[in-house]
């Protein structure tokens, strides 16, 4: 009789049965987890959690004929738990990331602020007027109206990622123009 199909978990042999299950399905479960998370060390960690959960729940299992699908279910649930934790801990679009520390004496201001401070406001506005409106508007709202990127996105009804892209492209277009004006000063 195959020990994997026996339903008697009350005896002392269930740890041996569990060991047989791990030997039979362990590699399959690991490869399944790895295919989901795409990171070897993380897959190993989740695999260990799956084995621990399965070990704890194994004596209480009632249907031993579906052991493989049971292990796959534990594996996907552990992966989902990991993704939930990861989602909570990572805050990519936290608004404070996109504001500059302006009053700190210890930090050096960003290069674009140095240029803004060196040039007169009128000269900078004249240079900004040379840019297309789609690039000019976010810069004006950010630097001259002191709005955050999120506020600019809300006001203009343009996605935040688009605002960031336009700001970056606008700064890229402004740098050579401002550098040539600084050289002429």
N, C-alpha and C positions, 0 to 999 in steps of 0.2 A: 504494500500500500504506500502511496506517495505521501510523505509527511506534510507536504504543502496543502493537501486536500483534507487533512484530518481536521475535525472541528473541536477536538478536545483540548481546550486551552487551560484546563484546571491542573494538568500535571506539570511536572518539573521540566518537561522537554520543550516548552514553548520558546525559551531562548535559543535552543538549537534549531528549531523550526524557523525562527526569525533570521538566524544566521544563514540558513539555506535560501531564504527569500532574498536577503541582501546579495548573496552570491549570484543568484539567478537574475535578478532585476536591477542590481545596483548600477551597472554600466549604462543600461538603457535609461534609467532615471537621471543619471548624471548628464548624459548627452542631451536629454530632453531639456534639462535646466540650462545647460550651456547654450543650447539653441535659442533659448528665450532671452537670456541676459547678456550673451556675447562677451563675457569676461570670465576668464578661467578661475581666478581667485574668488570672485563673487559666487560663481557657480559652485565652487567647493564649499563655501560657507553655507549656502542655501541647501546644498546636498546634505551637509551635516545636520542642519535643522530638520530636514525631511526625515532623516534616519532616526533622530531623537524622537520626533513626534510619532513616527510609525512605531517605534519601540514602546513608547508609553501607551499608545492606543491599541497595539496588537492584541493583548490579552482580552480586550473588550470587543474585538471584532467578531461579528456574528456570521458574516458570509465570507468564508475564506476562498471561495472559488473565483472571486473577482479581485484578487489581491493586487494584480498589476494595475488595473484601473484605479484602485484605491490609492496606490502609491503615486500614480500620475496626478490624481486629484490633490493629494497633499502637496506635491511639488508645485503645481500651478498656484495653489493658494499661498504657499510660502513666497513665490515670486511676486504675486500680487501684493502681499504684505510688504515686501521690500520696496516695490514701486510706490506704494502709498507713503511709506516713511520717507523715501527719497523726494517725493513730490512736496511733502510738508517742509523738509529741511532746506530745499533749494528754492530761493525766491529770486528768480532771474530779473524780474522787472520791478524790483523794489525802487520806489521813487527816489530815495536818498542816494542811490548810486549815480543818478544823473544830475545831481546838483553839485556844484563845486564849493569847496570850503574857501570862502573869500576872506574871512576875518582871522584866520590862523596865521600867527607870526612864524610858526615852525615850517609851514608848508610853502613851497614855491608855487606861485600862480601858474596856470597853464599858459603855454606860449601864445595862444590867441588873445588872452587877457593882457599880456604884456604889450602885444601889438596894439590892442585897443587903447590901452593907457598911453602909449607913446604917440599915437595919432590923435588929432583932434576929432571930436564927435562929428563935426560937419564933414570932415575929410572921409571918415569911415562911412558915413551915410551916403556920401557921393559914390564911394566905391561899391557899397551895397546896391545902390540904384542901378548899377551896371549889370547886376545879376538878374536872371529870370525871376519872376514873382514867386514861383514855387520854391526857390532856394532862399530868396530874400525874406519872405514872411517868417519862417521859423527862427531865423537869426535875429530879426528885429524883436520878435516876441520874447525870445530867450534872454538876449543881452540888454535890450533897452527897456523892456517892460517887465523884466525879472520874473518871467513865468517858467514853470517847470515844463519838462517835455510832456508830462501827462496832461497838464493844463492846456498846452498848445494843441495836443491831440484832441482833447475834448472841445476846445473852442473852434478848431478848424474842421472837425469831423473827419479827420484823416487818421488812419491807424498809427499807433506809436512807432512801429517798426519803420514805416514810411517817413515819419518825422525824423527819426534818427538817421536814416539814410540820406535824406535831403540836407540835414545839418552837416553831415560828414562831407558830402559832395560840395556843399556851399563853401565850407572851410577850405577844402582842397582848391577850389576856384579862386578864393580870396587870397590865399597865401602868396602866390606869385605876384598878384597885383599889389598887395600891401608891401611885399619885399621890395619891389621896384620903387614904390613911393618912399619907403624908408631910406633907400639908397640915395634918392634925389634930395632928401632933406639936408 
